[in-house]
Amino acid sequence: MAKSILSVVREYVRENNRGCPKGVLQHVHGFNAKDIRLALETGQVESGRGSEGGLFPAGEKPEPKERATVTLKSRMVDFLRTLNDPTAKALCAEYDAEIEKRREAQA
């Protein structure tokens, strides 16, 4: 009997401690994109993005890791915000737009 997508994903996650890439399902196990999409739509598996990316058995996707909210770049921008300088204000606006674009892409 052939393995199901769910069983392959569950085994991959257990062995690799990370989400199963769709490519593994397609190129290693021979599932097609339609089968994978159906497994997602019927709630057998769920997908994650970024460092928590890949497919997981439904309800078993790990919680997102804490992201550092204070980086060197953000601290520099915070300092620039204190300056009464047109260039500093323009750089801060550019940074804010970049952050917003990244946030929208992750939604």
Secondary structure, DSSP 8 states (H G I E B T S, - for coil): ----HHHHHHHHHHHHSS-B-HHIIIIIT---HHHHHHHHHTTSEEEE-GGG-EEEETT---------S--HHHHHHHHHHTS--HHHHHHHHHHHHHHHHHHHHH-
